[in-house]
C-alpha cells in the first residue's frame, strides 16, 4: 500500500484545492471548518472510489493509471460528492455540477496522464 500513498495524497490535495477554489470564488472564507465542510463530501466520494478501484482491479491495480483508476476516481468523487451534498442540504446547482465535473476530471485524470508521459520520457531517454 505504501507505493500508492503518493497518488492518494495527490488526489486528496487536489480535492481540497477544488473546495478552496470554490469557496474563494464565492467570497467564502478559507477557514479550516468552512473548507472541511465544503471538501468532505468530495473526499468521501474519493474514498469510495479508491476502495472501489482497488477492489475492481485488485489483480492489476495501478493507482497511477489514468484509465481505469483516474476515470473511476473522477466519477466516484463527483457522484459521491454530489449525493452527499444533496443528502446534507448543500447546493448542487447545475452550474456547480458542470464546474465540478470539468475540474475534477481534469485534475484526477490529468495529473495521471502527465505523470505517465513524464515517466515514459525518462525511461526512453534514460
N, CA, C and O atoms as a printed pandas DataFrame, in Angstrom:
     atom_number atom_name residue_name chain_id  residue_number  x_coord  y_coord  z_coord
0              1         N          UNK        A               1    0.826   -1.202    0.000
1              2        CA          UNK        A               1    0.000    0.000    0.000
2              3         C          UNK        A               1    0.861    1.253    0.000
3              4         O          UNK        A               1    0.433    2.301   -0.484
4              5         N          UNK        A               2    2.057    1.157    0.532
5              6        CA          UNK        A               2    2.936    2.315    0.636
6              7         C          UNK        A               2    3.238    2.941   -0.721
7              8         O          UNK        A               2    3.371    4.160   -0.826
8              9         N          UNK        A               3    3.346    2.119   -1.756
9             10        CA          UNK        A               3    3.670    2.653   -3.078
10            11         C          UNK        A               3    2.518    3.470   -3.669
11            12         O          UNK        A               3    2.725    4.251   -4.597
12            13         N          UNK        A               4    1.306    3.293   -3.136
13            14        CA          UNK        A               4    0.154    4.049   -3.625
14            15         C          UNK        A               4   -0.093    5.324   -2.836
15            16         O          UNK        A               4   -0.888    6.165   -3.257
16            17         N          UNK        A               5    0.573    5.482   -1.704
17            18        CA          UNK        A               5    0.352    6.644   -0.840
18            19         C          UNK        A               5    0.558    7.982   -1.553
19            20         O          UNK        A               5   -0.253    8.887   -1.359
20            21         N          UNK        A               6    1.612    8.152   -2.375
21            22        CA          UNK        A               6    1.752    9.445   -3.061
22            23         C          UNK        A               6    0.562    9.781   -3.963
23            24         O          UNK        A               6    0.141   10.935   -4.031
24            25         N          UNK        A               7    0.026    8.783   -4.647
25            26        CA          UNK        A               7   -1.133    9.031   -5.517
26            27         C          UNK        A               7   -2.345    9.437   -4.689
27            28         O          UNK        A               7   -3.080   10.348   -5.070
28            29         N          UNK        A               8   -2.552    8.781   -3.583
29            30        CA          UNK        A               8   -3.665    9.120   -2.696
30            31         C          UNK        A               8   -3.519   10.532   -2.155
31            32         O          UNK        A               8   -4.487   11.293   -2.122
32            33         N          UNK        A               9   -2.322   10.882   -1.733
33            34        CA          UNK        A               9   -2.068   12.225   -1.196
34            35         C          UNK        A               9   -2.325   13.286   -2.272
35            36         O          UNK        A               9   -2.935   14.317   -1.989
36            37         N          UNK        A              10   -1.871   13.042   -3.482
37            38        CA          UNK        A              10   -2.109   13.988   -4.581
38            39         C          UNK        A              10   -3.606   14.166   -4.810
39            40         O          UNK        A              10   -4.085   15.291   -4.959
40            41         N          UNK        A              11   -4.346   13.057   -4.837
41            42        CA          UNK        A              11   -5.796   13.139   -5.041
42            43         C          UNK        A              11   -6.474   13.946   -3.939
43            44         O          UNK        A              11   -7.320   14.794   -4.222
44            45         N          UNK        A              12   -6.109   13.689   -2.693
45            46        CA          UNK        A              12   -6.701   14.414   -1.568
46            47         C          UNK        A              12   -6.385   15.905   -1.671
47            48         O          UNK        A              12   -7.268   16.741   -1.482
48            49         N          UNK        A              13   -5.149   16.236   -1.965
49            50        CA          UNK        A              13   -4.761   17.648   -2.103
50            51         C          UNK        A              13   -5.563   18.314   -3.213
51            52         O          UNK        A              13   -6.026   19.443   -3.048
52            53         N          UNK        A              14   -5.731   17.635   -4.334
53            54        CA          UNK        A              14   -6.471   18.225   -5.450
54            55         C          UNK        A              14   -7.945   18.440   -5.121
55            56         O          UNK        A              14   -8.536   19.428   -5.556
56            57         N          UNK        A              15   -8.536   17.540   -4.368
57            58        CA          UNK        A              15   -9.935   17.730   -3.950
58            59         C          UNK        A              15  -10.033   18.899   -2.974
59            60         O          UNK        A              15  -10.993   19.667   -3.029
60            61         N          UNK        A              16   -9.066   19.041   -2.094
61            62        CA          UNK        A              16   -9.065   20.184   -1.174
62            63         C          UNK        A              16   -8.851   21.491   -1.930
63            64         O          UNK        A              16   -9.467   22.505   -1.601
64            65         N          UNK        A              17   -7.988   21.474   -2.937
65            66        CA          UNK        A              17   -7.796   22.658   -3.784
66            67         C          UNK        A              17   -9.107   23.019   -4.482
67            68         O          UNK        A              17   -9.469   24.193   -4.560
68            69         N          UNK        A              18   -9.812   22.019   -4.983
69            70        CA          UNK        A              18  -11.117   22.243   -5.613
70            71         C          UNK        A              18  -12.065   22.953   -4.642
71            72         O          UNK        A              18  -12.716   23.933   -5.007
72            73         N          UNK        A              19  -12.137   22.457   -3.414
73            74        CA          UNK        A              19  -13.010   23.068   -2.414
74            75         C          UNK        A              19  -12.560   24.488   -2.081
75            76         O          UNK        A              19  -13.389   25.388   -1.946
76            77         N          UNK        A              20  -11.257   24.687   -1.949
77            78        CA          UNK        A              20  -10.730   26.026   -1.620
78            79         C          UNK        A              20  -11.007   27.013   -2.741
79            80         O          UNK        A              20  -11.403   28.149   -2.483
80            81         N          UNK        A              21  -10.803   26.590   -3.981
81            82        CA          UNK        A              21  -11.089   27.480   -5.116
82            83         C          UNK        A              21  -12.569   27.830   -5.182
83            84         O          UNK        A              21  -12.938   28.971   -5.457
84            85         N          UNK        A              22  -13.405   26.840   -4.928
85            86        CA          UNK        A              22  -14.849   27.095   -4.923
86            87         C          UNK        A              22  -15.246   28.085   -3.854
87            88         O          UNK        A              22  -16.032   29.000   -4.100
88            89         N          UNK        A              23  -14.703   27.900   -2.675
89            90        CA          UNK        A              23  -15.029   28.820   -1.581
90            91         C          UNK        A              23  -14.528   30.233   -1.883
91            92         O          UNK        A              23  -15.233   31.213   -1.645
92            93         N          UNK        A              24  -13.319   30.328   -2.404
93            94        CA          UNK        A              24  -12.774   31.664   -2.678
94            95         C          UNK        A              24  -13.510   32.336   -3.835
95            96         O          UNK        A              24  -13.635   33.561   -3.848
96            97         N          UNK        A              25  -13.989   31.576   -4.788
97            98        CA          UNK        A              25  -14.711   32.190   -5.907
98            99         C          UNK        A              25  -16.075   32.722   -5.479
99           100         O          UNK        A              25  -16.680   33.532   -6.182
100          101         N          UNK        A              26  -16.552   32.268   -4.334
101          102        CA          UNK        A              26  -17.832   32.747   -3.804
102          103         C          UNK        A              26  -17.629   33.640   -2.583
103          104         O          UNK        A              26  -18.547   33.861   -1.794
104          105         N          UNK        A              27  -16.399   34.149   -2.446
105          106        CA          UNK        A              27  -16.047   35.041   -1.346
106          107         C          UNK        A              27  -16.357   34.453    0.027
107          108         O          UNK        A              27  -16.720   35.172    0.959
108          109         N          UNK        A              28  -16.207   33.132    0.135
109          110        CA          UNK        A              28  -16.356   32.476    1.427
110          111         C          UNK        A              28  -14.968   32.333    2.034
111          112         O          UNK        A              28  -13.977   32.229    1.312
112          113         N          UNK        A              29  -14.900   32.329    3.315
113          114        CA          UNK        A              29  -13.620   32.238    3.989
114          115         C          UNK        A              29  -12.937   30.900    3.782
115          116         O          UNK        A              29  -13.585   29.894    3.492
116          117         N          UNK        A              30  -11.621   30.899    3.935
117          118        CA          UNK        A              30  -10.851   29.674    3.808
118          119         C          UNK        A              30  -10.457   29.129    5.179
119          120         O          UNK        A              30   -9.413   28.496    5.337
120          121         N          UNK        A              31  -11.318   29.391    6.169
121          122        CA          UNK        A              31  -11.060   28.836    7.495
122          123         C          UNK        A              31  -11.191   27.312    7.434
123          124         O          UNK        A              31  -11.872   26.768    6.565
124          125         N          UNK        A              32  -10.537   26.649    8.357
125          126        CA          UNK        A              32  -10.461   25.187    8.355
126          127         C          UNK        A              32  -11.843   24.537    8.412
127          128         O          UNK        A              32  -12.096   23.567    7.698
128          129         N          UNK        A              33  -12.726   25.052    9.242
129          130        CA          UNK        A              33  -14.062   24.464    9.384
130          131         C          UNK        A              33  -14.859   24.623    8.095
131          132         O          UNK        A              33  -15.503   23.676    7.644
132          133         N          UNK        A              34  -14.820   25.808    7.503
133          134        CA          UNK        A              34  -15.540   26.038    6.254
134          135         C          UNK        A              34  -14.991   25.190    5.119
135          136         O          UNK        A              34  -15.749   24.609    4.343
136          137         N          UNK        A              35  -13.673   25.124    5.029
137          138        CA          UNK        A              35  -13.045   24.317    3.991
138          139         C          UNK        A              35  -13.386   22.841    4.163
139          140         O          UNK        A              35  -13.688   22.153    3.188
140          141         N          UNK        A              36  -13.341   22.361    5.387
141          142        CA          UNK        A              36  -13.686   20.964    5.662
142          143         C          UNK        A              36  -15.142   20.682    5.312
143          144         O          UNK        A              36  -15.462   19.617    4.783
144          145         N          UNK        A              37  -16.023   21.635    5.606
145          146        CA          UNK        A              37  -17.438   21.469    5.291
146          147         C          UNK        A              37  -17.700   21.379    3.798
147          148         O          UNK        A              37  -18.621   20.687    3.366
148          149         N          UNK        A              38  -16.899   22.069    3.018
149          150        CA          UNK        A              38  -17.041   22.025    1.567
150          151         C          UNK        A              38  -16.373   20.786    0.982
151          152         O          UNK        A              38  -16.895   20.179    0.047
152          153         N          UNK        A              39  -15.237   20.415    1.522
153          154        CA          UNK        A              39  -14.446   19.324    0.941
154          155         C          UNK        A              39  -14.938   17.930    1.314
155          156         O          UNK        A              39  -14.809   17.010    0.507
156          157         N          UNK        A              40  -15.497   17.740    2.504
157          158        CA          UNK        A              40  -15.754   16.385    2.994
158          159         C          UNK        A              40  -16.630   15.538    2.072
159          160         O          UNK        A              40  -16.349   14.348    1.930
160          161         N          UNK        A              41  -17.680   16.080    1.432
161          162        CA          UNK        A              41  -18.472   15.193    0.572
162          163         C          UNK        A              41  -17.643   14.620   -0.588
163          164         O          UNK        A              41  -17.800   13.461   -0.971
164          165         N          UNK        A              42  -16.770   15.454   -1.127
165          166        CA          UNK        A              42  -15.947   15.004   -2.251
166          167         C          UNK        A              42  -14.827   14.082   -1.785
167          168         O          UNK        A              42  -14.447   13.156   -2.502
168          169         N          UNK        A              43  -14.301   14.326   -0.599
169          170        CA          UNK        A              43  -13.306   13.410   -0.038
170          171         C          UNK        A              43  -13.957   12.060    0.266
171          172         O          UNK        A              43  -13.317   11.017    0.137
172          173         N          UNK        A              44  -15.222   12.083    0.668
173          174        CA          UNK        A              44  -15.967   10.834    0.860
174          175         C          UNK        A              44  -16.128   10.076   -0.445
175          176         O          UNK        A              44  -15.926    8.862   -0.496
176          177         N          UNK        A              45  -16.495   10.794   -1.503
177          178        CA          UNK        A              45  -16.611   10.164   -2.818
178          179         C          UNK        A              45  -15.280    9.635   -3.309
179          180         O          UNK        A              45  -15.216    8.566   -3.914
180          181         N          UNK        A              46  -14.219   10.378   -3.052
181          182        CA          UNK        A              46  -12.871    9.940   -3.435
182          183         C          UNK        A              46  -12.496    8.665   -2.689
183          184         O          UNK        A              46  -11.927    7.746   -3.279
184          185         N          UNK        A              47  -12.805    8.602   -1.411
185          186        CA          UNK        A              47  -12.509    7.412   -0.606
186          187         C          UNK        A              47  -13.238    6.193   -1.154
187          188         O          UNK        A              47  -12.655    5.117   -1.294
188          189         N          UNK        A              48  -14.506    6.371   -1.459
189          190        CA          UNK        A              48  -15.280    5.278   -2.064
190          191         C          UNK        A              48  -14.616    4.833   -3.363
191          192         O          UNK        A              48  -14.494    3.637   -3.628
192          193         N          UNK        A              49  -14.194    5.789   -4.159
193          194        CA          UNK        A              49  -13.546    5.476   -5.429
194          195         C          UNK        A              49  -12.251    4.705   -5.267
195          196         O          UNK        A              49  -11.974    3.785   -6.038
196          197         N          UNK        A              50  -11.461    5.068   -4.280
197          198        CA          UNK        A              50  -10.207    4.344   -4.037
198          199         C          UNK        A              50  -10.498    2.892   -3.665
199          200         O          UNK        A              50   -9.880    1.974   -4.203
200          201         N          UNK        A              51  -11.436    2.689   -2.749
201          202        CA          UNK        A              51  -11.778    1.317   -2.363
202          203         C          UNK        A              51  -12.375    0.546   -3.537
203          204         O          UNK        A              51  -12.037   -0.617   -3.759
204          205         N          UNK        A              52  -13.248    1.186   -4.274
205          206        CA          UNK        A              52  -13.885    0.540   -5.422
206          207         C          UNK        A              52  -12.861    0.149   -6.486
207          208         O          UNK        A              52  -12.889   -0.967   -7.006
208          209         N          UNK        A              53  -11.973    1.061   -6.798
209          210        CA          UNK        A              53  -10.955    0.784   -7.810
210          211         C          UNK        A              53  -10.014   -0.325   -7.365
211          212         O          UNK        A              53   -9.697   -1.228   -8.139
212          213         N          UNK        A              54   -9.574   -0.255   -6.128
213          214        CA          UNK        A              54   -8.667   -1.292   -5.613
214          215         C          UNK        A              54   -9.344   -2.653   -5.613
215          216         O          UNK        A              54   -8.699   -3.669   -5.869
216          217         N          UNK        A              55  -10.643   -2.677   -5.325
217          218        CA          UNK        A              55  -11.374   -3.937   -5.314
218          219         C          UNK        A              55  -11.620   -4.449   -6.737
219          220         O          UNK        A              55  -11.365   -5.618   -7.025
220          221         N          UNK        A              56  -12.110   -3.585   -7.624
221          222        CA          UNK        A              56  -12.423   -3.992   -9.001
222          223         C          UNK        A              56  -11.198   -4.456   -9.771
223          224         O          UNK        A              56  -11.269   -5.407  -10.549
224          225         N          UNK        A              57  -10.079   -3.786   -9.554
225          226        CA          UNK        A              57   -8.869   -4.055  -10.326
226          227         C          UNK        A              57   -7.757   -4.610   -9.441
227          228         O          UNK        A              57   -6.575   -4.372   -9.690
228          229         N          UNK        A              58   -8.145   -5.350   -8.410
229          230        CA          UNK        A              58   -7.188   -5.823   -7.409
230          231         C          UNK        A              58   -6.009   -6.577   -8.005
231          232         O          UNK        A              58   -4.893   -6.479   -7.495
232          233         N          UNK        A              59   -6.238   -7.326   -9.073
233          234        CA          UNK        A              59   -5.144   -8.076   -9.685
234          235         C          UNK        A              59   -4.225   -7.193  -10.525
235          236         O          UNK        A              59   -3.054   -7.514  -10.724
236          237         N          UNK        A              60   -4.766   -6.083  -11.014
237          238        CA          UNK        A              60   -3.994   -5.197  -11.895
238          239         C          UNK        A              60   -4.104   -3.747  -11.442
239          240         O          UNK        A              60   -4.064   -2.836  -12.269
240          241         N          UNK        A              61   -4.243   -3.525  -10.144
241          242        CA          UNK        A              61   -4.441   -2.168   -9.638
242          243         C          UNK        A              61   -3.205   -1.313   -9.872
243          244         O          UNK        A              61   -2.090   -1.683   -9.503
244          245         N          UNK        A              62   -3.428   -0.168  -10.490
245          246        CA          UNK        A              62   -2.373    0.812  -10.734
246          247         C          UNK        A              62   -2.919    2.182  -10.352
247          248         O          UNK        A              62   -3.691    2.779  -11.102
248          249         N          UNK        A              63   -2.524    2.671   -9.199
249          250        CA          UNK        A              63   -3.028    3.947   -8.694
250          251         C          UNK        A              63   -2.656    5.119   -9.587
251          252         O          UNK        A              63   -3.243    6.196   -9.479
252          253         N          UNK        A              64   -1.686    4.917  -10.466
253          254        CA          UNK        A              64   -1.188    5.992  -11.317
254          255         C          UNK        A              64   -1.759    5.946  -12.729
255          256         O          UNK        A              64   -1.400    6.775  -13.565
256          257         N          UNK        A              65   -2.635    4.998  -13.005
257          258        CA          UNK        A              65   -3.219    4.861  -14.348
258          259         C          UNK        A              65   -4.383    5.834  -14.519
259          260         O          UNK        A              65   -5.263    5.925  -13.662
260          261         N          UNK        A              66   -4.375    6.561  -15.637
261          262        CA          UNK        A              66   -5.487    7.469  -15.932
262          263         C          UNK        A              66   -6.765    6.672  -16.152
263          264         O          UNK        A              66   -7.845    7.077  -15.723
264          265         N          UNK        A              67   -6.628    5.530  -16.830
265          266        CA          UNK        A              67   -7.748    4.629  -17.077
266          267         C          UNK        A              67   -7.292    3.249  -16.663
267          268         O          UNK        A              67   -6.274    2.769  -17.162
268          269         N          UNK        A              68   -7.995    2.607  -15.785
269          270        CA          UNK        A              68   -9.310    2.933  -15.242
270          271         C          UNK        A              68   -9.286    3.767  -13.957
271          272         O          UNK        A              68  -10.299    4.373  -13.608
272          273         N          UNK        A              69   -8.153    3.813  -13.248
273          274        CA          UNK        A              69   -8.136    4.408  -11.910
274          275         C          UNK        A              69   -8.613    5.858  -11.901
275          276         O          UNK        A              69   -9.545    6.193  -11.171
276          277         N          UNK        A              70   -7.991    6.715  -12.695
277          278        CA          UNK        A              70   -8.380    8.124  -12.717
278          279         C          UNK        A              70   -9.832    8.316  -13.103
279          280         O          UNK        A              70  -10.527    9.162  -12.541
280          281         N          UNK        A              71  -10.282    7.536  -14.056
281          282        CA          UNK        A              71  -11.673    7.632  -14.508
282          283         C          UNK        A              71  -12.647    7.232  -13.399
283          284         O          UNK        A              71  -13.629    7.933  -13.156
284          285         N          UNK        A              72  -12.386    6.126  -12.734
285          286        CA          UNK        A              72  -13.257    5.683  -11.641
286          287         C          UNK        A              72  -13.235    6.682  -10.498
287          288         O          UNK        A              72  -14.277    6.985   -9.918
288          289         N          UNK        A              73  -12.058    7.196  -10.171
289          290        CA          UNK        A              73  -11.963    8.181   -9.083
290          291         C          UNK        A              73  -12.703    9.465   -9.428
291          292         O          UNK        A              73  -13.355   10.059   -8.569
292          293         N          UNK        A              74  -12.608    9.888  -10.661
293          294        CA          UNK        A              74  -13.321   11.093  -11.094
294          295         C          UNK        A              74  -14.824   10.920  -10.908
295          296         O          UNK        A              74  -15.479   11.757  -10.288
296          297         N          UNK        A              75  -15.360    9.841  -11.442
297          298        CA          UNK        A              75  -16.807    9.617  -11.370
298          299         C          UNK        A              75  -17.258    9.432   -9.925
299          300         O          UNK        A              75  -18.268   10.008   -9.520
300          301         N          UNK        A              76  -16.532    8.644   -9.147
301          302        CA          UNK        A              76  -16.945    8.404   -7.764
302          303         C          UNK        A              76  -16.837    9.673   -6.915
303          304         O          UNK        A              76  -17.688    9.926   -6.062
304          305         N          UNK        A              77  -15.803   10.459   -7.148
305          306        CA          UNK        A              77  -15.646   11.711   -6.396
306          307         C          UNK        A              77  -16.775   12.667   -6.739
307          308         O          UNK        A              77  -17.357   13.290   -5.852
308          309         N          UNK        A              78  -17.081   12.784   -8.009
309          310        CA          UNK        A              78  -18.150   13.682   -8.449
310          311         C          UNK        A              78  -19.517   13.210   -7.966
311          312         O          UNK        A              78  -20.236   13.956   -7.300
312          313         N          UNK        A              79  -19.874   11.975   -8.301
313          314        CA          UNK        A              79  -21.203   11.462   -7.961
314          315         C          UNK        A              79  -21.352   11.329   -6.446
315          316         O          UNK        A              79  -22.356   11.760   -5.877
316          317         N          UNK        A              80  -20.357   10.735   -5.797
317          318        CA          UNK        A              80  -20.421   10.595   -4.342
318          319         C          UNK        A              80  -20.493   11.950   -3.652
319          320         O          UNK        A              80  -21.269   12.136   -2.715
320          321         N          UNK        A              81  -19.685   12.890   -4.118
321          322        CA          UNK        A              81  -19.695   14.225   -3.540
322          323         C          UNK        A              81  -21.027   14.930   -3.705
323          324         O          UNK        A              81  -21.532   15.545   -2.766
324          325         N          UNK        A              82  -21.590   14.841   -4.889
325          326        CA          UNK        A              82  -22.885   15.493   -5.136
326          327         C          UNK        A              82  -24.006   14.827   -4.341
327          328         O          UNK        A              82  -24.883   15.511   -3.812
328          329         N          UNK        A              83  -23.982   13.503   -4.255
329          330        CA          UNK        A              83  -25.004   12.810   -3.463
330          331         C          UNK        A              83  -24.902   13.183   -1.987
331          332         O          UNK        A              83  -25.914   13.448   -1.339
332          333         N          UNK        A              84  -23.687   13.203   -1.461
333          334        CA          UNK        A              84  -23.515   13.579   -0.057
334          335         C          UNK        A              84  -23.910   15.033    0.185
335          336         O          UNK        A              84  -24.489   15.359    1.221
336          337         N          UNK        A              85  -23.598   15.901   -0.768
337          338        CA          UNK        A              85  -24.028   17.302   -0.641
338          339         C          UNK        A              85  -25.548   17.400   -0.633
339          340         O          UNK        A              85  -26.124   18.117    0.184
340          341         N          UNK        A              86  -26.188   16.685   -1.536
341          342        CA          UNK        A              86  -27.652   16.724   -1.619
342          343         C          UNK        A              86  -28.289   16.169   -0.335
343          344         O          UNK        A              86  -29.256   16.731    0.180
344          345         N          UNK        A              87  -27.737   15.068    0.170
345          346        CA          UNK        A              87  -28.280   14.458    1.387
346          347         C          UNK        A              87  -28.124   15.339    2.616
347          348         O          UNK        A              87  -28.885   15.207    3.574
348          349         N          UNK        A              88  -27.150   16.233    2.599
349          350        CA          UNK        A              88  -26.906   17.100    3.755
350          351         C          UNK        A              88  -27.383   18.534    3.528
351          352         O          UNK        A              88  -27.060   19.429    4.308
352          353         N          UNK        A              89  -28.151   18.749    2.460
353          354        CA          UNK        A              89  -28.738   20.052    2.218
354          355         C          UNK        A              89  -27.809   21.083    1.624
355          356         O          UNK        A              89  -28.125   22.273    1.624
356          357         N          UNK        A              90  -26.659   20.648    1.113
357          358        CA          UNK        A              90  -25.752   21.576    0.442
358          359         C          UNK        A              90  -26.168   21.679   -1.028
359          360         O          UNK        A              90  -26.846   20.796   -1.554
360          361         N          UNK        A              91  -25.764   22.739   -1.668
361          362        CA          UNK        A              91  -26.192   23.007   -3.034
362          363         C          UNK        A              91  -25.605   22.065   -4.080
363          364         O          UNK        A              91  -24.464   21.614   -3.981
364          365         N          UNK        A              92  -26.429   21.788   -5.083
365          366        CA          UNK        A              92  -25.991   21.001   -6.239
366          367         C          UNK        A              92  -26.551   21.641   -7.512
367          368         O          UNK        A              92  -27.100   20.953   -8.373
368          369         N          UNK        A              93  -26.406   22.943   -7.617
369          370        CA          UNK        A              93  -26.892   23.671   -8.791
370          371         C          UNK        A              93  -26.215   23.145  -10.050
371          372         O          UNK        A              93  -25.073   22.688  -10.010
372          373         N          UNK        A              94  -26.923   23.213  -11.147
373          374        CA          UNK        A              94  -26.416   22.674  -12.421
374          375         C          UNK        A              94  -25.051   23.257  -12.789
375          376         O          UNK        A              94  -24.163   22.525  -13.224
376          377         N          UNK        A              95  -24.881   24.559  -12.618
377          378        CA          UNK        A              95  -23.596   25.189  -12.950
378          379         C          UNK        A              95  -22.478   24.614  -12.081
379          380         O          UNK        A              95  -21.366   24.399  -12.562
380          381         N          UNK        A              96  -22.766   24.367  -10.815
381          382        CA          UNK        A              96  -21.773   23.786   -9.909
382          383         C          UNK        A              96  -21.417   22.366  -10.341
383          384         O          UNK        A              96  -20.246   21.987  -10.323
384          385         N          UNK        A              97  -22.407   21.590  -10.722
385          386        CA          UNK        A              97  -22.155   20.218  -11.180
386          387         C          UNK        A              97  -21.268   20.232  -12.423
387          388         O          UNK        A              97  -20.367   19.404  -12.553
388          389         N          UNK        A              98  -21.520   21.164  -13.328
389          390        CA          UNK        A              98  -20.703   21.261  -14.549
390          391         C          UNK        A              98  -19.265   21.631  -14.209
391          392         O          UNK        A              98  -18.326   21.010  -14.706
392          393         N          UNK        A              99  -19.094   22.636  -13.369
393          394        CA          UNK        A              99  -17.743   23.063  -12.974
394          395         C          UNK        A              99  -17.021   21.928  -12.252
395          396         O          UNK        A              99  -15.854   21.653  -12.532
396          397         N          UNK        A             100  -17.709   21.276  -11.333
397          398        CA          UNK        A             100  -17.111   20.165  -10.590
398          399         C          UNK        A             100  -16.727   19.027  -11.532
399          400         O          UNK        A             100  -15.660   18.431  -11.387
400          401         N          UNK        A             101  -17.585   18.731  -12.481
401          402        CA          UNK        A             101  -17.303   17.666  -13.451
402          403         C          UNK        A             101  -16.032   17.971  -14.221
403          404         O          UNK        A             101  -15.153   17.117  -14.339
404          405         N          UNK        A             102  -15.932   19.173  -14.739
405          406        CA          UNK        A             102  -14.772   19.551  -15.547
406          407         C          UNK        A             102  -13.495   19.623  -14.713
407          408         O          UNK        A             102  -12.459   19.092  -15.111
408          409         N          UNK        A             103  -13.573   20.278  -13.563
409          410        CA          UNK        A             103  -12.373   20.447  -12.741
410          411         C          UNK        A             103  -11.868   19.108  -12.212
411          412         O          UNK        A             103  -10.691   18.781  -12.361
412          413         N          UNK        A             104  -12.754   18.342  -11.599
413          414        CA          UNK        A             104  -12.331   17.068  -11.019
414          415         C          UNK        A             104  -11.825   16.103  -12.082
415          416         O          UNK        A             104  -10.860   15.375  -11.852
416          417         N          UNK        A             105  -12.467   16.093  -13.238
417          418        CA          UNK        A             105  -11.984   15.244  -14.333
418          419         C          UNK        A             105  -10.603   15.670  -14.795
419          420         O          UNK        A             105   -9.718   14.840  -15.002
420          421         N          UNK        A             106  -10.431   16.973  -14.953
421          422        CA          UNK        A             106   -9.137   17.482  -15.423
422          423         C          UNK        A             106   -8.018   17.156  -14.452
423          424         O          UNK        A             106   -6.928   16.769  -14.876
424          425         N          UNK        A             107   -8.265   17.305  -13.158
425          426        CA          UNK        A             107   -7.168   17.094  -12.212
426          427         C          UNK        A             107   -6.960   15.632  -11.844
427          428         O          UNK        A             107   -5.817   15.183  -11.756
428          429         N          UNK        A             108   -8.036   14.877  -11.626
429          430        CA          UNK        A             108   -7.872   13.487  -11.194
430          431         C          UNK        A             108   -7.385   12.573  -12.315
431          432         O          UNK        A             108   -6.682   11.594  -12.063
432          433         N          UNK        A             109   -7.754   12.890  -13.531
433          434        CA          UNK        A             109   -7.227   12.141  -14.678
434          435         C          UNK        A             109   -5.962   12.822  -15.196
435          436         O          UNK        A             109   -4.989   12.157  -15.553
436          437         N          UNK        A             110   -5.988   14.144  -15.233
437          438        CA          UNK        A             110   -4.902   14.915  -15.831
438          439         C          UNK        A             110   -3.539   14.693  -15.209
439          440         O          UNK        A             110   -2.554   14.527  -15.928
440          441         N          UNK        A             111   -3.460   14.687  -13.882
441          442        CA          UNK        A             111   -2.137   14.508  -13.272
442          443         C          UNK        A             111   -1.584   13.127  -13.576
443          444         O          UNK        A             111   -0.370   12.950  -13.680
444          445         N          UNK        A             112   -2.463   12.155  -13.718
445          446        CA          UNK        A             112   -2.011   10.797  -14.037
446          447         C          UNK        A             112   -1.477   10.721  -15.465
447          448         O          UNK        A             112   -0.484   10.040  -15.723
448          449         N          UNK        A             113   -2.128   11.410  -16.383
449          450        CA          UNK        A             113   -1.644   11.446  -17.770
450          451         C          UNK        A             113   -0.270   12.114  -17.817
451          452         O          UNK        A             113    0.655   11.606  -18.450
452          453         N          UNK        A             114   -0.149   13.249  -17.148
453          454        CA          UNK        A             114    1.128   13.967  -17.124
454          455         C          UNK        A             114    2.223   13.103  -16.500
455          456         O          UNK        A             114    3.332   13.025  -17.029
456          457         N          UNK        A             115    1.915   12.458  -15.383
457          458        CA          UNK        A             115    2.910   11.596  -14.722
458          459         C          UNK        A             115    3.342   10.459  -15.634
459          460         O          UNK        A             115    4.522   10.111  -15.671
460          461         N          UNK        A             116    2.411    9.882  -16.363
461          462        CA          UNK        A             116    2.737    8.769  -17.271
462          463         C          UNK        A             116    3.639    9.246  -18.401
463          464         O          UNK        A             116    4.603    8.569  -18.758
464          465         N          UNK        A             117    3.325   10.415  -18.965
465          466        CA          UNK        A             117    4.147   10.968  -20.049
466          467         C          UNK        A             117    5.560   11.262  -19.552
467          468         O          UNK        A             117    6.538   10.916  -20.215
468          469         N          UNK        A             118    5.669   11.897  -18.394
469          470        CA          UNK        A             118    6.981   12.225  -17.834
470          471         C          UNK        A             118    7.768   10.947  -17.545
471          472         O          UNK        A             118    8.959   10.866  -17.846
472          473         N          UNK        A             119    7.108    9.964  -16.969
473          474        CA          UNK        A             119    7.774    8.695  -16.659
474          475         C          UNK        A             119    8.262    8.002  -17.922
475          476         O          UNK        A             119    9.386    7.500  -17.951
476          477         N          UNK        A             120    7.453    7.964  -18.950
477          478        CA          UNK        A             120    7.855    7.327  -20.210
478          479         C          UNK        A             120    9.015    8.051  -20.863
479          480         O          UNK        A             120    9.908    7.420  -21.428
480          481         N          UNK        A             121    9.006    9.379  -20.787
481          482        CA          UNK        A             121   10.118   10.148  -21.367
482          483         C          UNK        A             121   11.419    9.857  -20.631
483          484         O          UNK        A             121   12.473    9.720  -21.252
484          485         N          UNK        A             122   11.342    9.763  -19.313
485          486        CA          UNK        A             122   12.538    9.472  -18.516
486          487         C          UNK        A             122   13.085    8.089  -18.856
487          488         O          UNK        A             122   14.296    7.899  -18.962
488          489         N          UNK        A             123   12.184    7.133  -19.026
489          490        CA          UNK        A             123   12.594    5.770  -19.342
490          491         C          UNK        A             123   13.206    5.715  -20.742
491          492         O          UNK        A             123   14.223    5.051  -20.943
492          493         N          UNK        A             124   12.596    6.408  -21.715
493          494        CA          UNK        A             124   13.084    6.342  -23.100
494          495         C          UNK        A             124   14.381    7.131  -23.316
495          496         O          UNK        A             124   15.160    6.814  -24.215
496          497         N          UNK        A             125   14.612    8.165  -22.485
497          498        CA          UNK        A             125   15.835    8.961  -22.643
498          499         C          UNK        A             125   16.908    8.539  -21.645
499          500         O          UNK        A             125   18.060    8.959  -21.752
500          501         N          UNK        A             126   16.528    7.705  -20.673
501          502        CA          UNK        A             126   17.383    7.315  -19.565
502          503         C          UNK        A             126   18.560    6.535  -19.951
503          504         O          UNK        A             126   19.355    6.151  -19.093
